[in-house]
Amino acid sequence: MLERKPARVETVIIGGGQAGLSVGHHLARRGRPFLILDANQRVGDAWRRRWDSLRLFTPARYDGLAGFPFPAPPHASPTKDQVADYLEAYATRFQLPVRTGVRVDRLTKADGGFLVTAGDRSWEAANVVVAMATFQVPRVPAFAPELDPGLLQLHAGSYRNPSQLREGGVLVVGAGNSGAEIALEVAGRQATWLAGKESGHVPFRIEGAAARYVFQPLLFRVIGHRVLTVDTPIGRRLRPRLLAHGAPLVRVKPRDLAAAGVRRVPRVVGVRDGRPLLADQRVLEVANVIWCTGFGPDFSWIDLPVFGDDPREPRHRRGVVADQPGLYFVGLSFLYAMSSGFLPGVDRDAEHVVQAIAAR
């Protein structure tokens, strides 16, 4: 069988979510040729697979990408399906060349550029933009397999709604925003415990009138977008903490959890007799565990010297990899600002990277 020759394209964008589509839009505006590769079967599928009741914290007026406002009332909190449909409509509206069902498994150097490989297909490109979020691989503790096989375990990435759970108590591990929202939902049907230390919370309702006109613009357009950046002392100081521990609770308040009957417990440290062992040495007799313990990146397919001591984060400056000309990243958490990993911030990062591509 003859080996298929790589196709040639000026820029390959890996990832067809909000980051990849935004990069594509800015390239298209400049008349530059490109191709977007995405592993999902439909644009927006990464959002469709999230749990059913998920809504954004950011109001719709801040959730639109360049050239296409989000089609919802300005103060509404879009659902995950609305976001998915918006991204699909965005790709259609601007006729962005997205090839779905294409999972890239290797990125290497080639003569004068890069070689992108996906199974038996490959592309040679002068520029490659890795437009993928930091959150790709579910993280669970190493001791999770030691739990009794009769106990149902789900990661937040696999949780959809309470109908998946078995009868009996539910332990939600991880007290961040995902854990708090899922625990609040599950507590309406089953006895629920929430394990972990809260990382603070917004002390007022984000949907209230005062928050709409004061807090939301201040947080989403000023603090998260312009103050907490890699260019400011406070941004550089808080960046490691925000990456390690996540944001404070935004929508759910501790009193909401208490009112719903969610019982707070210390973190889970191991397993005893097949059951979760808490830091205070209590053992919880539950039938379900939902791991809201986050996701990690997977850049194992990038065969380039762009990682230092931390394989989770490539070396870059605002997404531009200086020692690998033509390689860029968009969509990473706090790539430039706290807003970088969210719809309100990804477009600015995409435009910056496209300016660098055009300058070449």
N, C-alpha and C positions, 0 to 999 in steps of 0.2 A: 504494500500500500504506500502511495506517495505521501510524503509528509506535507501537510497543508502549510503554505507560506503565511507568515504573519501579515495581517492587513496593516496599512499605514494610516495614521491619523495624527493630527498635530497635538491634540490634547485628549487624553482618556480620563474621565471622571469615574472613580470607583465608589458607588453608592448613589442611589436615586431617591434619597429622602430630602428633607428640606435643605440640607447643606449642598448636596449635589445638584439639585434643581436650581438653587440660587446661583451657584457657580456657572451652570449652563446658561442661565438667563443673561448674566453679565457678559459671558463670552459671545452669545448670540447678538447682543446689542452692538458688539464691536466687530461683528462679521467674521469671527474666528471659528474655524472648523473644530468640532469636538464630538465625542461619543460618551454617553453615560451608560455604565454597566451596573445592573442591580440584581442581586440574588433572588429577590422576591418575584412572585408571579404577577403582581400588580403594584403599580406605584402606590405607596401609602400602606402597604401590608404590614410594615413594622408597627404602625399605629393600630391597625385593626386587630392585631394579636394581643394587645394590652387588655387589662381586665375591663369588664363591660361598663362599669359605672365611672370610669376615669374621666375627669374633666381637667382642662388646663387651669393653672392659677392665673395666667395672664389673660386679661380681657381681649376680646376679639379685635379691638381697635389697634392692638399692638402685635397681632399675630399674622399679619399679611406680609408676604414677600414683595420685593420690588415689582411694581407694575400691576399688582392685582390685590386689592384690599380683601381681607377675609370677609366672606359673605355671611355675616351674622350681625345682630345688634351690637353696637360698639362696646357695651358694658357686659355682654354675655360671656360666660366661661365655656368655650367650645368643648364638645365631647371629643373623645378620641376618634370616633368614626367621622365626625365633621372635619377633623384635621386630615384624616386619611383621604377623604373625598376632595378636600381643598387641594392637597398636593397633586392628586391625580388630575384635577381640573387645571391646575397650573401648568403641568407638563403638556396637556392638550392645548391649552390656550396659546402657549408660545411655541408649540410644535417642536418641543425639545426631543432630540434623538435618544430616547431611552430604550435600551435593550434589557428586558426583564428576563428572569430565569437564568441569569448568567452569574455564576459564583466564581469570582477570581480566586485562584489558589496559589499564584506566585507572581511576585513583582521583582524583576532583576534589571541590571544594567544591560544595555545593548549598544551597538555602535552609534554614538552620537545621541543617545537617548535612553529609553527604557523599553523593556519587554514585559507586557502584561499577558499572563496565561490563565485561561479558564478551561480546564479539561483539554480537549483537542483543538481549541481555538486560541488564537493569540493575536496581539496587536503591538506594533512598534509605534512609540509615541515620543515626541520631543518633550512633552510635559505630561505629568501624571498628578492628578489631585485625588488624594485619599479623603473622601468626603463621608466619613463614618463616625458615629458617636463613640465616645469612650466606653459606653455600656453595651457590650456585645455578648459576653459569656456569663451566665448566672454563677454567682458565688454562693457556696454553702460551706459550713465548717467541715473540717476533715473528719470529725466524729459522726457526721450525719448518717453514714451507712451502718453505724453500730446500733441505731434505734431499731426497736422491734419491727419486723417486716409487716406486722399487722397494723402498724400505725401509718396513716396516710401522710406522705410528705409532698408538698408542692412548693415550688419557688414562685415568687411574685410574677415571674415571667410566664408561668404556666397557669396561674390562677385566673379564672374568668368571673365566677360568681359563686355564692354559697352552695348552689346545688351540687357542686363537685365534692363536697365534704361528706364524711361519714358521720353517723350519729355519735354524739359525745362531745367532749370539750375540745376547744381549739386553742392552740398556742401560736401566736403570731410573734415571730422573732425579728426584732428590728423596729425601733420606735421612731423612725424617720417619717416622712410624709406618706410614703407608700404603706408602711406598716400601720400607721395610725388610721388611714382611710379604710384599709381593708379590715382592720380590727373593728372599727365602728360599724361597717356593713355587716360583718359576720355576727356581731353581738346581738343583732336583732333576731337571730334564730337559735344560737347556741351559746353556751357558756364560753367566755373568751378571756384569755390572758394575753397581755402584751409585755414582752420581755425586752429589756434594753433601757439605756439611759436617754432621756429626751435631750435634744440639743437646742432647747429653747423654743419659743413660739412667738408668733406675731400677736400682740396683746389686744387686737381688736378685729372685728369682722371685715374681711377684705371686700365683701360685697356691699357694705354700707355706703350711704351717700357721701359721707366724709372721706372714706377710703377711695372712692371712685375719683374724686376731684383733687385729693391731696396725696394720699399714700401711693396710689397706683402710678401717677406720673413721677413722683419722687423716687420710687423704688425701680420701676422698669425703664425710665428714660434718663434718670440722673445717677442714682447710687449704683445700680447694677450694670449700667451701660457706660457711664463716664467716670465715676469715682473709683469703683473697684476694678481696676485694670492693671496690667503688668507694668504700666508706665507710672503708677502712683505708689508712694511708699506704703499706704494702707492696703492697696490692692495686692502688692507683693507680699505683705505680711500675712494677710488673711487667706491668700490663695491656697497654701498647703492645708490649712484647717478646713476650708470649704470643700476641697477635693477629698479629704479624708473622712469628714463627718457629714457632709451634705448641709443643706439649708435648714433653718429652723422650721417648725411646723407652721404652715401658712393658713390653710383653711380650717383644719381640725384644731380644737383647743383642748387642753387637759380636762376641762370641766365637761366637754362633750363626751369624752371617753368615760368619765366617771358616771355621768348621767345615764349612759347606755349600759352600764354594768360591766365595762371592761376592767379587769383587775390587773394592775401594774405589778410586775415582778422584776427582780434583777436579771441580769443577762444570763444566757445559757452557756455553761462552761464545759459540758460533757454529757455523758450517758451513764446511767446506773440502772441495772436490771432492765435494760431496753427502753428506759424512759428518760425524758430530758432532765438533766441535773442543773439546778440553778446555782448562782454564785453563793447563795446563803445555805447551800447544801440541801435544799428542799428538792424533792422529786415530784414532777407533775404527772398525774394520771390523766392524760389526754388521748384523744383518738386521732387528732389531726395536728400537723405542724405546717405552718406556712412560713417559709423563709423569705423575709423581706430584708435580705442581707446584701442587696446590691448586685451589681454586675461588674465585670472586669473587661479590659480590652483584649483583643486577640490580633496581634500584629505578627504572628508567627509566619505568615505567608509573605512578609516583606523581607526579601533577601538582600538587604542593603545596610551598610553601616551607619544607621541613623539613630541608634539607641545607645544611651550611655549605661550607667549603673542601673537605671530603672527601665526595664523592658516595656513598661506600660506607657511611657511617654517619649515620643521622638524628640530629638533636638530640633528646635525651630524658633523662629522669631516671627510672631504673628502669622504662623502657618507657612512661612517660607523657610525651606531647609537650605541654609547657605552653602553647606559643603556637598550638596547634591543638587546642582543647578537643574531646575525643571521639575523638582519634586515639591509638593505642597500638601498641607493638611487643613481641612476645614471641618467643623462640627464637633471638635473635641471640647470637653468641659474646660471652661476658663482658658480657652486658647489665647484670647486677648483680654476678655473681660468676663465678669460673672455671667453676663448675658449670652456669652458665646455659644453655649450648648442649647439655647432656647430659640424659638422662632424670633423674638424681638432682636436678637443679637447676631444671628448667623448671617444675615444678609450683609452686614458691614464687613465681616470677616471674608465673605466670599468676594465682595468687590475689591478688597485690598489684595487678595491673592490674584484675581484676574488682572489688576493693574500691574502686578509683578510679571505675570505671563506676557502681557502686552509689551512690557518694557524690554523683554528679551528679543 
